[in-house]
């Protein structure tokens, strides 16, 4: 099955995207209130601030794309230096600083009267922590949903993770004005292993077995059969995330809603910059889509862990990063929808350009 056919199979889901997201959000909040002990128990299943049920669902989401990754074709990614450059520019030179500006604008000025004055600094700090780390795992999902080139996506995520190891603390320290930032290395390293190393290794073993047993046709058929896993796991993730935070949403709905505004603006701003630059530079759509999505999404597990370690579990910074968790999936899905609807803005170049 070709990539175009694979994208076509999610047409029904994409067509009713808003409905599915809304239903999952409502279901998550309701279930969180009806069964608080169950969701508390599920939320407690974590290692280094990484929730294991969510991690399992992420695996189910990203396996269909990782099966498509052909390491023999990764060298072709070098031909897409413009796409890589766009993503790196947005992730490391624009996103953290634009979020600091948006946080200052909305928290200290636009919404200052409606937010607790004593928490203004903490809210801004949480927003900065959220923007300072690019997404690791969910990018594979967004890329798959918009028909992104899997080899490019993997290479770009691996590059971002490498940069994050050395750049996260200095950028956060600069923006927060703190001389020494405690980086939750356990969360950072475990997430790389859990969301990239292990699933890529297992997917490649599975790919090798399928190709050896029945060739490309067997591989394509398997990808087609497991493709619904990704959509189902994505919807289940929405229910879980909103179930975990259902009580917080109901307890502080105004604060949650106001903090969501700069996060949503930041996502669309950075996605738009990356997408627009990609089109201007003549990047193929299968590269421009992942570039925009990688440039807009956030590594919320790391942000939450860093906020808790720096400011405490009940701090405004921790709450701001949690809002990022709640906003991430539905907003990024809307960006995916926009990317898919604007494919005609780009030429006919595609994934074949990378493989040749």
N, C-alpha and C positions, 0 to 999 in steps of 0.2 A: 504494500500500500504506500502510495506517495505521500509526501508531507501535505500537499493540497487536499488529498482525500482525508488524511488524519484530521486536518483542521475542520473539514466539512462535517465530520461526525459530531462535533460539539456545537453545531449550528443551533439546535433546539435550545441547549442550555444558554448559549450566548443571547439568543433572541429574547428569552424571558429572564435575563440576568437580574434585573431590578426586583422582580417578583421573588425569585429564589433567595436572594440576599435578604430581602425584607422578612420573608417567612422564617428564615433561619435566625435572624436577629431576635425577632419576637419570640420564637420558640426557645431560644437560649435563655433569654431573660425570664420567661415564664417558668421554665424548668428549673432555673437557678433558684427561684423563689419557692417553688413547690417542693424541691428536693435539695435543700441547702447542704445537708450532711453528705449526700452522695457527691455533689460537686466539690465540696470541701475535701472529701477523701481523694477524688481524682486530681484536684489541684495540688494535693500534698505529695503526689507521686512524681517527685522531681529529683534531679541530681544537678548540683551547681546551677540552680535556678532554671534548669531546662526541664520542662514538663514532659514526662515520658509518654503519656497518651497522645499529646499533640505531636511529639516527635515521631511516633508510630504512624499517625495520620499523614505527616509530611512525607514519610517514606512512601506511603501508598500513592501520594500525589505525584512524586517526582520519578518513580520507577519507569513509567511509560516513556518519559523523555530520556532518561539515562540509558535505557535500552537502545535508543537511537544513536548514542554517542559512539563514534568510530575513531579510536585513538590514531589510526593510520591517517585520518583526515585532519588532525589537529594542526599539523604544520601549515595547512591552508589558511588558518586563522591569521597568519602573518600578513596575508593580502588585505585584511580588514583593519589595518592600523588606524584608519579614520574612525571606525566604529569604536575601537578600543580607546582612542584618544578622547572621543566625545564623552564616553562613560567616565573615564578617569577625571576629566575636567569637571564634570558635574558633581561626581561623588566627593572629590577632595578639595576642589578650589571654589565651589559654589554652594553646595548644599549645607554644610555646617554653618557657614557665615550668613547665608540667606535665612536660615532658621533662627540664628541669634538676632538678626534684624527683625524678623517677623515676631519673635517672642517679645522683644522690647516694645515693638509697636502695639501689639494687641494686649499684652498683659499689663504693661505700664501705662498705656494711654487709652486705647479704644475700649477695653473691658475693665479698666482699673477700678471703677466704682462697684462692679459686681463681683469682683474676686477678693478674697481675704487679703488685706494689705500686707500682713505679716508673711504671706506665702509667695509674694510676687517673685522674689529672687529664686526661690526653690522651683517654682513653675518654669521659669525661663531656663534654669539649669537642667531640668528634666527634658525640656524640648531640645536643648542643645545636645544632650547625651543621646537622644533618639536619632538625631540627624547625623551624628558624627560617625556612625557605623553603617555601612551599606549592607543590605540583606544578603544572607548566605543561602538559605534553603528555598524560601518561597519563590525566589526568582525563577527557578526551574519550572514552577507551576505557571507563573505569568508568561514566561517565554513559550511554553508549550501551547497555552491557550491562544496566543496571538500568532502562532506559526513561526516562531523564532528558530534560528539555526542552532541545534543542540550543541554542536562542537564549540561554536563561538560562545554560547552561554556558559558552558563549563569552563572554558579558558578564562573568560572574563571574571567569573566568580572566584576562581582560584587566584587570579592576580589581585583582585580586591582584598581577599583574605590575607594574602601575603603583605600587602601595604598596610592593612589594618593593624597588624601585629606591632608595627613600629610607629604608625601615625596617629592612632586613636588617642593615646594619652597626651601627646603634645598638642593636638588640635583642641581637645577638651580643656586642657590646662590653660591654653591661650585664651579661649573664649570665656572661661569661667574665672579667669584671673587667679588661678590657684597654682602655686609653685609645684606641688606634687599631687598627682592624681593616682588614686589606687585603681589599677585595672584588674577586674576579676578574671585573671588569666585562666582559672579553671573553666569558667563559662565559655570564654573565647576558644580555648583549645578543644574542649569537649565538643562544642558545637561544630567546629571544623571536621573533627573525626566523625561525629554522629551524622551530620548532614551532607558531608561530601565524601570523605575517604571511604567509609564503610559501604554506603549505598552505591557509590560508583564501582567499587571493587566487586560487590555482589552482582550488580547489574551487568558488569563486563563478563563475569563468569557465566551468568545466565545467557548472555548474548552469544558467547563462544559455544556453549552447549547447543543452543538452538540452531546456530549456523552449521555446526558440525553434524547435527542430526538431520536437518531438512533444508538447509540453505536459506537464502533470503526470503523465500516464500513462507517458510515456517516462522521466521523472525517477524515478518510483517503481520502474519495471522495472529501471533501471540500478542503483539502490540495492540492490534485491533481488539482482541478479546479483553485485555486488561485495561483498556482505555477508560471504561466507566469507573474503575477504581479511583482515578484521579478526581473526577467530578464529585463522586460520593464522599470521598475523604475531605475534599474542600468544604462541602456543605456541613459535614460533621464537625470540622474544625471551627466553623463559624458558630455552631450551636455550643460547642465546648467553651470557646473564648467568651462569648456573651453570657453563658451560664456561670462561668467563674466570677465574672464581674457584675452579675445582675444586681446584687445588693448595693454595690458601690454606685451603680448607675442610678438606682432609685433613691439612694441616700443623698447624693450630690448631683442631681441632674443638670442644674445650671452650670456648675463648675465643669462638669464633663463636657457639656455642649460648647462652652466658651473655649476651653482648651483645645477642642477638636478643630476649631476654625483655623488657627495658624498651621496646624498639621496638614489639614486638607489643602490649604493654599500652597504650602510648601511642596506637597506631592505633585499637584498640577503644574506648578511653576517649573520645577526641575524636570518633570517629564516633558513638558512643552519645550524647554530649552534644548534638552537632549534630542528630542524628536525633530525639532526644527533645524538644529545644526546638522543632524544626519541627512535630512532631505537636501539642505543647502550644499552639503559636501558630496552628494551623489551616492550615499550609502544605500545598499539594497534594503528592501523592507524587512527581510528576514533577519537583518542585522540591526536596523534602526529600531525595530520593536523592542528587542531585548535591551538595547542601549538605553532607551527611554525608561523602561521598567526597572532596570538595575539602578539607574540614576535616581529614581523616585522612591523606591522602597527602602525600608529601614530594618536593621537587625534588632528587633525589639527585645529579644531575650538578653542580649548583651546590655542594652540600655537599661532594662529593668534591674538587672543584677548590679550594674554600676551605680544606679541611683540609690538602691537599697544600701549598698556598702558605703557610699559616701554620705548620704543624708538620712538614712533610716527607713524602716518599712512603712511608717505612717507619714512620711514627709510629703510635701507638695511635689517634690521632684519625682518621687516614686509614682504618685498619682498621675503626673503628666505622662510618664512613660507608659503607664497602663492604658491611658487614653489612646496612645499610639497603637497599642495592641488592638484595641477595639476598632480603630479607624482603618488600620492597615488593609485588612482583607476586602471589605466592601468598596473602599475607595480605589484600591489597586485593580479590582475587578472592573470598575468603571473606566479606568485608564486602558485596560485590555480591550474593552469594548470600543473605545475611541480609536485605538491603534488598528483594530481589525476593520473598522468602518472606513478608515482612511488609506487603506492599502493602495488604492488607485492613484494616490498622490505620487507614488514611486514608480520607477520604470519596471521593466520586465526582468531585471536582474534578480537572481535569487540564490538559493543555497548552492546551486551548481557552480556558481562563480568561485565558491570557496574550495570546492572539491577538486577543481581543475588545476 
